[in-house]
Amino acid sequence: MSSTPNRVDQLRTLTALLRQENTLALATVDEQGDACVAPLFYLVDERLRLFWLSSPTSLHSLNLKRVPWAAATVYEHTMSWKDIHGVQMRGIVTVITNRTRRRLLIKKYAERFKLGALFLPTMSRCHLYELRPDFFRFIDNSKGFGYKFELTPAEFDLAR
């Protein structure tokens, strides 16, 4: 009997971590080709697309305007390398401009992070971004140093 989890279990593990955590580290590339990383609160939907709010003048937003592609990671904080587990992903990033969809997602964002009415003016000036990952790598050192599995969105329908 194999100890490798099947795709359904892998998808559940990946989804659970993305729903449990709330901060991603977003990596973009600046005009000189240097990597830039920004920590951001995010939401995740049922298709594992990630959403966040940012000022359109922030460095990562300017980078995404120029090159709408990013890498990101989400992980649980730990003090031991044996407990490191998280997900790496990459994909296309777009700005959500549909007013109804934007309003619904901002409402969920404000509720999740308990932002209240005080932040509404700030959120209205922000862009709402969507990362559509085309690749996921889940790492879990508690299962052995270097343990990982990889998934693509095309595999999600097969795993469900």
N, C-alpha and C positions, 0 to 999 in steps of 0.2 A: 504494500500500500504506500502511495506517495505522500510525502509530507508537504509537498508544494501545494499551496492553496489554489483552488480553481478560480477562474475569472470572476465568478459571482462574488466569492469571498474577497478577492482582491479589490473589486469595485466597492464593496461595502466598507472595507478597511479605509480605502482612499476617501470615500464620501464622509465617513465618520470623522476623520481627522479634519477635513476641510470645514465641516459644520461645527466641530468642537472649538476650533481656534478662531481668532478674529483679526490677526495681523499678518500681512504678507510682506515679504521683502521683494520689491519690484526692481528689476535690473533693466536699464535702458542704456543706450549708447549716445554719447554727446557728439558734437560736430567734429571733434578731434579723434573720434573713435575710442575714447576712454569709457570704461564702464562706470555707470552711476547707479547707486542703489538707494531706494527710499522705502522706509517702513510705512505701511498704510493699513487702516482698517478696511475690511472688505465684507461683502456678502457673497454667498455662493448659491446658485440655483440648482434645480434638479438635473441639469445637463452639465454641471460642474463648470459653469462659466462664472467668472469672478467679477465683481463690480466694486468700484470705489469712487469717492469724490476727491477732486483735487483742483487747486487753482490752475487756470489755464496758463499762468505765468511761472509756475514752478518748473524747475529744471527737468524733471521727468516728463511733465506735460509738453514742454517745448521739444524735448527729444522725441516723444511719441508723435507729435505733429509732423516732424520731419521724417521719422522712420516708425511706422505704426506696428512695431513688433517688440515684444518684451519677453524676458524670462522672469520667473518668480519662484519663490519658495515659501512654504508654510511649514512650521515645525513647532513641536511642544518644547518649552523651555526645560532644560535639565542641567545638572551639574556633573553628570557622568557620561563618558563617551559610550558606555554600554547601553544607555537609555536613549540615545539619539534616534529619533524617528521623525520623518517628515516627508514632504512631497516637493519635488522639483517639477516645474512645468514651463512651457513656452508656447507662444502663439501670437495671433494678430490681436491688436487692441483698436477698438473704435470708440468714438464718443456717441453716447445715446442722445439723439435729438428729438425722438418722438415724445411729445409732451406728456401723453398719458402714461407711457411706459416709464418715463423719467420720474414723474410724480409718484407713481406706485413704488418704484425702487427707492426713491429718497425717503418716502414714508417708512418703508421697512428698515432702511439704514438708520434713520433717526430713532426708531423704536428699539432696534437691536442695541444701539450704543447710548441709549437714554440721553439724547442730545436736547430734547425739549425745544420749545419755541425760541429760545435765546439764539440758537444756531441757524434758524430758518433763513435770515438774511444772508448769512455767510454761505450756506448751502446753495442758495439761489444763484450766487455768483460763481459757483464751482461748475466744472464740467463733470459729468457722470461717465465714467469709463467702463468698458466691458472687455475683459480678456477672455478670448475663446481659445483655450489651450488645444494644441494639436498633438501634445505629447505629455505624459505624466510618468515620473519615476518616483516610486515610493521606496524609502530607505528605512530599515528598522534594525539597528545594531543589537537589540535585545534578542534577535533571532540568530545572531552571529555577525561578526564584523564583515561589512560589505554586503549583507543581505539586501536584496532589492527585487522589485518587479516593475515592469513597465506596461503601460496601457495607452491606447489611443482612443479618441472618441468613437472611431469606427467599431471598436470592440465592445463598446458599452451596450449596444443593442443586442449583440450576441450573448453578453453576460447577463442580461436582465431576464 
